[in-house]
Amino acid sequence: MPGEGPRPGAWLRASLVVGAAPATALLLLMANGALAPRPGLAALLATLAGAALVARLWLGNLARLAARIRAAAAGGEAPSLSGTFLLPSVQEVADGVARLARSLAERGALVERLRRADAAIIEALPDPLLVLSAERAVLRANRAGREMLGTPGEAGAPPPDAAALLRHPALAEALDRALATGAPASADLVLPVPVLRDLVAQAIPLDPPLADGGRLLVILSDRTRERAVERMRADFVANASHELRTPLASLIGFIETLRGPAADDPAAQQRFLGIMAEQSDRMRRLIDDLLGLSRIEMTEHQAPSGSADVALIARAEAEAMAPLLAARQVRLAIEAPERAIAAPADPDQVAQVVRNLLDNAIRHGRQGGEVRLAVAAAPGRDGRAGVLLSVADDGPGVPREHIPRLTERFYRVDKARARSAGGTGLGLAIVKHIVNRHRGTLAIESEEGVGTTFRVWWPGGA
């Protein structure tokens, strides 16, 4: 029954079970003389009394446990042991497990939020960033890194063209030094293709490594613009001082003549003032082209955005050339579709290329001859879709040995003829740098006595 205590026989047997071992040990000690009889008897009595008390408590707990199990079985409920052995109930254990699971889930969600926040911060950094394994494999890259080294892909994806960068001797040495010393190392890099870039690379070892095995962090800082500005200042001073010297000397000479011998000669004054106006206009165009070329060189490493309708731009620039065409008595033949979209492209710079090529063909072609302007969709050398712009003249042509140098600034095949034609010597250099910025191609074909053809391929096409 639920309130029954232990039976006397059960209590005696339990006492013997609990006290048998210590009582036997005491008796053996007294028998061997190791323990005096009086203290030994006292210890034996205390041991038996303690055993009886422990047996009574033990049997009582067992009786209560049996009563609770019978009651739970009769009511169809799970037994609770908390009142018997001070153990938690099944429900309490379940509640504790649920609380622990919730806590772990909350902590996991927090860790995931922090991971996403870190990834978003790295993705938005303006400087290119790469995460490398110990074997120098690219594990991750941010958006700036993917744009600089290849086509932008998914966040964290490695750029496809990173292998060429990692093979650079200066960067490889910096990576070795960072892994060997455990301290950051830096290196100055110059990447010649697809356009010239000046970079500063920081190699930072990661200890402990990241969860994905990342051991090295590479941060690339683009210094192309700053160094282009330095070169621009030096080039501008050198070019301006060289090219402006001749027209400036002419102006000074004519001014002295007007002040002296021609002071009272109206006819000479009008002739000299006309020449001075031409020289002044040449100086203005020269300075404009120098400044324009410098601006283009500063942004050449940055690919353009947006799109440009090359056919529409070509027709507009051809109309703007009407006065020069009339002055040289040159006919212009145009072949262009309704639309020819280049992308990514800067419409203003595309117009500048068309303008410079037309100006070059009209000025250096045959007096009273013909210039042909054509626009058509055409694939590039790598098979990408694009737009082909071609400008051809029927002038004297260019000797084969001069063709590779035509895009150098101030390079002239026939200096006297070029100056008389009114060119600055910078138009084709501007064309080359704009085409490089657009990741396009420029091809020049010429045959002496037949004419010269310039072909510019732009990526895109529609």
Summary of the structure (lengths in Angstrom):
residues: 462
radius of gyration: 46.3
end to end distance: 96.0
largest distance: 156.8
contacts: 1350
relative contact order: 0.06
helix: 55%
strand: 16%
